């Protein structure tokens, strides 16, 4: 070769020929890397057996991690607020006091009657809020009717033998009277109604001007009509809304003489 020497195998590539060979080697290397990356993309790696984070974006991955933190209580947003915990604790204390007062029936009703007396005195002194008092009376009347009514209406059980029914004969099997509204719920609802009416007397918006003797007459008429219908219902289906207890029978007393040895 003129003007140059033949390169030895494995030697350094010099001159223009050597530079072209080197560029060709780099191109081949680049092509091989491209093929490898394309092959890796065409054949994805199989998923592992363990749990892994889903392929989400940055916001998706952040929300996913936050949801995981909420489930174990590590996230700040997942913890209940102070207000929620306060009212939850207050409800638990209130329920515990209700549970403690359950066996003291006479004391509970005495407190409710005293509260209703205070409310009536307040209405009398303020000379107003008669419409609130009328609504309270209607509410208590509905509670009282539900208290006197059986849980299962006997008129619906006339043509059906399913379920327990009220005893209609003296020698029939004893069945206690099951009320539609139990005594404790009756007391609780009546007491809450008085408290709500008491709170309403502090707001002038509830002081609707009305001629109160008309409300009194209308309430008396409504009370008489409702109680008359309830008494007819009790007479027709032969039940009394009070349970006196199961009848007990005593055997004959042993009057025989005892012998001593």
C-alpha positions in Angstrom: 0.0 0.0 0.0 1.4 3.4 -1.0 1.8 6.1 1.6 1.0 3.9 4.5 1.8 0.8 6.3 -0.5 -2.2 6.7 -1.8 -2.4 10.2 -0.9 -5.4 12.2 -3.7 -7.6 13.6 -4.6 -6.4 17.1 -2.5 -3.3 16.7 -3.6 0.4 17.0 -5.7 1.7 14.1 -4.1 4.8 13.0 -4.9 7.3 10.2 -8.2 7.7 8.4 -8.7 4.0 7.9 -8.4 3.3 11.5 -10.9 6.1 12.4 -13.5 4.7 10.0 -13.1 1.2 11.5 -13.5 2.6 15.0 -16.6 4.5 14.0 -18.0 1.3 12.5 -17.4 -0.6 15.7 -19.2 2.1 17.7 -22.2 1.9 15.4 -22.3 -1.9 15.7 -22.1 -1.6 19.5 -24.9 1.0 19.5 -27.1 -1.3 17.3 -26.5 -4.2 19.6 -27.6 -2.2 22.6 -30.7 -1.0 20.8 -31.6 -4.6 19.9 -31.1 -5.7 23.5 -33.3 -2.9 24.8 -36.0 -3.7 22.2 -35.9 -7.4 23.2 -36.2 -6.5 26.9 -39.3 -4.3 26.1 -40.8 -7.1 24.0 -40.3 -9.7 26.7 -41.3 -8.0 30.0 -40.1 -9.5 33.3 -42.8 -11.7 34.9 -44.4 -10.3 38.0 -43.0 -11.4 41.3 -45.1 -13.5 43.7 -45.1 -10.9 46.4 -47.2 -7.7 46.6 -45.7 -4.8 44.7 -46.8 -1.2 44.2 -49.0 -0.7 41.1 -47.5 1.1 38.1 -49.0 4.5 38.7 -47.9 8.0 38.1 -46.4 10.2 40.8 -49.8 11.4 42.1 -51.3 7.9 41.8 -48.4 6.4 43.7 -48.6 9.0 46.3 -52.3 8.5 46.8 -51.7 4.7 46.9 -49.1 5.0 49.6 -51.4 7.4 51.5 -54.3 4.9 51.4 -51.9 2.2 52.7 -50.9 4.5 55.5 -54.6 5.2 56.3 -55.3 1.5 56.7 -52.6 1.1 59.4 -53.1 4.6 61.0 -49.8 6.1 59.8 -51.3 8.8 57.7 -52.2 12.1 59.4 -55.3 12.4 57.2 -56.5 8.9 58.2 -56.6 9.6 61.9 -60.0 10.9 63.3 -60.1 14.6 64.1 -60.2 16.0 67.6 -63.9 17.1 67.2 -64.9 13.6 66.1 -63.1 11.9 69.0 -64.7 14.4 71.4 -68.2 13.8 70.3 -67.5 10.0 70.1 -66.3 10.1 73.7 -69.3 12.2 74.8 -71.7 9.8 73.2 -70.1 6.9 75.0 -70.4 8.7 78.4 -74.0 9.5 77.7 -74.8 5.9 76.7 -73.1 4.6 79.9 -75.3 6.9 82.1 -78.4 5.7 80.2 -77.4 2.1 80.9 -76.9 2.8 84.6 -80.3 4.5 84.9 -82.2 1.6 83.3 -83.2 -0.3 86.5 -84.3 2.9 88.3 -87.7 3.3 86.7 -89.4 5.4 89.4 -86.5 7.8 89.7 -86.3 8.3 86.0 -90.0 9.2 85.6 -89.9 11.4 88.7 -87.1 13.4 87.1 -89.1 13.7 83.9 -92.2 14.9 85.7 -90.2 17.4 87.5 -88.7 18.7 84.3 -92.1 18.9 82.7 -93.3 20.9 85.7 -90.4 23.4 85.3 -91.3 23.7 81.6 -95.0 24.5 82.3 -94.0 27.1 84.9 -91.7 28.7 82.4 -94.3 28.9 79.8 -96.8 30.3 82.3 -94.4 33.0 83.4 -93.4 33.9 79.8 -97.0 33.9 78.6 -95.9 32.6 75.2 -94.6 29.6 73.1 -98.0 28.0 73.2 -97.6 26.4 69.8 -94.4 24.7 71.1 -96.3 23.3 74.0 -99.1 22.1 71.7 -96.5 20.3 69.5 -95.0 18.8 72.7 -98.4 17.5 73.8 -99.1 15.9 70.4 -95.6 14.2 70.5 -96.2 12.8 74.0 -99.6 11.5 72.9 -98.2 9.6 70.0 -95.5 8.1 72.3 -98.2 7.1 74.8 -100.3 5.4 72.1 -97.3 3.5 70.9 -96.6 2.5 74.5 -100.1 1.0 74.9 -100.1 -0.7 71.5 -98.8 -4.3 71.0 -95.7 -4.9 68.9 -97.6 -7.1 66.5 -101.0 -5.8 65.6 -103.7 -8.5 66.3 -105.7 -7.4 63.3 -102.9 -8.6 61.1 -102.7 -11.9 62.8 -106.4 -12.9 62.6 -106.0 -15.0 59.4 -102.5 -16.1 60.0 -101.1 -18.6 62.5 -97.5 -17.5 62.1 -95.8 -15.9 65.1 -96.9 -15.4 68.7 -100.4 -13.9 69.4 -102.0 -12.4 72.5 -103.7 -14.8 74.9 -107.5 -14.7 74.6 -108.5 -17.2 77.2 -107.8 -17.5 80.9 -106.3 -20.9 80.8 -104.2 -20.2 77.7 -100.4 -20.3 77.8 -98.9 -17.2 79.4 -97.4 -14.7 77.0 -96.1 -11.4 78.3 -97.3 -8.2 76.6 -94.7 -6.9 74.2 -95.1 -3.2 73.5 -94.5 -1.4 70.2 -92.5 1.2 72.2 -90.7 -0.1 75.3 -90.9 1.8 78.6 -87.3 2.9 78.5 -87.5 4.3 75.0 -90.8 5.9 75.9 -89.1 7.7 78.8 -86.1 8.6 76.8 -88.0 10.1 73.9 -90.4 12.0 76.3 -87.5 13.5 78.2 -85.7 14.6 75.0 -88.9 16.2 73.8 -89.2 18.3 77.0 -85.6 19.4 76.7 -86.0 20.4 73.1 -89.2 22.4 73.9 -87.3 24.0 76.8 -84.6 25.1 74.4 -87.1 26.5 71.9 -88.5 28.8 74.6 -85.2 30.7 74.5 -85.7 31.7 70.8 -88.3 34.4 69.9 -88.8 32.9 66.4 -90.8 30.0 67.9 -93.1 32.3 69.8 -95.9 32.2 67.2 -98.9 34.3 68.4 -102.0 32.0 68.7 -105.2 31.9 70.8 -104.2 29.3 73.3 -107.7 28.2 74.5 -108.4 26.9 70.9 -105.2 24.7 71.1 -106.3 23.4 74.5 -109.7 22.4 73.3 -108.4 20.8 70.1 -105.8 18.8 72.1 -108.5 17.6 74.5 -110.7 16.5 71.6 -107.8 14.7 69.9 -106.8 13.0 73.2 -110.4 11.7 73.8 -110.8 10.5 70.2 -107.4 8.7 70.2 -107.9 7.0 73.5 -111.4 5.9 72.6 -110.1 4.2 69.5 -107.3 2.6 71.5 -109.7 1.3 74.1 -112.0 -0.2 71.5 -109.0 -1.9 70.0 -108.1 -3.4 73.4 -111.6 -4.6 74.0 -112.0 -6.1 70.5 -108.8 -8.2 70.7 -109.0 -8.8 74.5 -105.6 -7.6 75.7 -104.4 -5.4 78.5 -101.3 -3.4 77.9 -99.8 -4.4 81.3 -98.2 -7.6 82.4 -99.0 -8.7 85.9 -96.7 -11.8 85.9 -97.2 -15.4 85.2 -99.7 -17.2 87.4 -98.2 -19.7 89.8 -99.9 -22.8 91.3 -99.2 -24.2 94.7 -99.5 -27.8 95.6 -101.3 -29.3 98.5 -99.6 -28.8 101.8 -98.3 -31.9 103.5 -100.5 -32.4 106.6 -99.4 -35.9 107.4 -98.0 -36.7 110.8 -94.3 -37.3 111.2 -93.0 -40.3 113.0 -89.9 -40.1 115.0 -87.8 -43.2 115.6 
